[in-house]
Amino acid sequence: MKYDFSELATTDYGNVLGREQFFDLSINALWHKTPQISGPAYTVQLASGDNLMLHSAIYNAPQGSIVVVDGVDCDYAVAGGNVCAVAKKHGIKGFIIDGVIRDLGEIIDMNFPVYAKGVFPVPGQKKQFFELGTPIVCGGVHVCTGDIIVADREGIVSIPQATAVDVYQKAKARWQDESEMQLSDWEANHQMKIRHAIDAAKKS
């Protein structure tokens, strides 16, 4: 059975996962209507000032994957319009980049989802080799190829592949419970929880 992780928002996963699975807020959607994306990660490690392996990844990442990149710093752009166009052509759903890109206008026009730290006009070099698909740290999160990525206007989450189905089911169940609850019921439950929390805080 296949699960559509995009059925839920990152806030829904935030109800059942720890902070360590959520990317630093400095990595975000680069324009207001950046599409939400979800799918398996394909990880890419770069060196400072070098974008060789991201440019290689667009030909190696499986169709339907999200390319997740440790760009190391923000001194040089790691991708631009043509790279995004080729990635889209090859069925890649989008990029999550701990770093910067360029040609934002072109990328917006093609509606290719990119979540990154920003834009910068100067591209990096192409000299440093790393194996593709190895574990990386992106936005403070340990990500392995195959982990499930969900990115939307609220943030970005990486769900470990081994627990992805369980996490989805728990998040979906909680979403269903809350969506069926009237605001008056939610308020009553919330008020009770706050009273108990205050009482506990006073005693500690």
C-alpha positions, -999 to 999 in steps of 0.1 A, spaced: 0 0 0 13 34 -10 10 64 13 6 100 1 27 119 26 16 152 10 -19 147 23 -6 162 56 11 194 63 45 197 81 26 210 111 7 176 113 41 158 113 52 183 139 26 170 163 42 135 163 79 140 155 107 156 175 123 189 166 154 171 153 136 160 122 127 196 111 151 217 90 164 250 102 140 279 93 167 296 73 159 270 45 125 279 31 104 284 0 120 310 -23 87 325 -35 52 329 -21 35 301 -41 62 275 -41 44 242 -45 43 217 -16 64 187 -23 68 152 -8 89 122 -18 120 102 -11 152 121 -5 182 117 -28 212 131 -9 240 152 -22 272 164 -4 290 194 -19 323 211 -10 325 249 -3 323 268 -35 318 237 -56 286 224 -72 298 194 -92 278 167 -75 245 185 -76 250 189 -113 257 151 -115 227 143 -93 201 156 -117 211 127 -141 213 100 -113 184 108 -89 154 84 -94 123 99 -109 100 112 -82 128 119 -57 136 152 -40 173 162 -42 185 172 -7 218 191 -7 244 201 18 258 232 1 282 239 31 279 277 28 262 305 9 293 319 -9 283 306 -44 252 294 -61 250 257 -64 223 256 -91 205 278 -116 177 278 -142 191 252 -166 199 227 -138 164 231 -125 149 227 -160 168 195 -166 159 182 -131 123 188 -138 126 171 -172 140 140 -155 111 138 -131 128 152 -100 101 168 -77 123 196 -63 154 207 -44 160 212 -7 193 231 -5 214 242 25 229 269 4 219 293 -24 208 292 -60 205 317 -88 182 325 -118 152 327 -95 130 343 -121 135 314 -145 128 289 -117 96 306 -107 85 307 -144 90 269 -147 73 264 -112 101 240 -101 100 238 -63 132 250 -46 136 254 -9 169 271 0 186 298 20 184 325 -7 198 336 -40 233 347 -51 244 354 -87 279 338 -88 281 301 -95 306 277 -79 332 255 -95 330 218 -106 361 201 -92 352 182 -60 339 146 -61 317 129 -35 297 97 -37 260 104 -43 233 92 -20 254 91 12 240 104 45 243 141 49 234 169 73 211 195 57 196 223 78 207 206 109 189 174 101 206 140 94 191 128 61 196 95 43 186 87 8 151 72 9 140 92 39 106 109 32 108 147 27 77 169 31 82 206 24 55 234 25 51 270 35 53 260 72 87 242 69 105 211 59 106 177 76 126 145 70 109 113 81 133 84 85 125 57 60 122 29 86 95 47 106 78 67 78 46 46 76 41 46 114 47 84 116 22 90 87 -5 68 104 -1 86 137 -1 120 122 -31 112 100 -51 98 130 -44 129 151 -54 151 121 -86 133 117 -94 135 154 -88 173 154 -106 180 122 -137 164 135 -136 184 167 -157 215 171 -139 247 182 -159 248 214 -147 212 223 -111 221 214 -113 252 235 -126 233 265 -99 206 262 -73 233 257 -84 253 287 -82 222 309 -47 213 297 -35 248 303 -49 248 339 -31 215 346 1 228 330 0 259 352 -7 239 383 23 216 375 45 246 367 37 262 401 46 231 419 80 226 401 
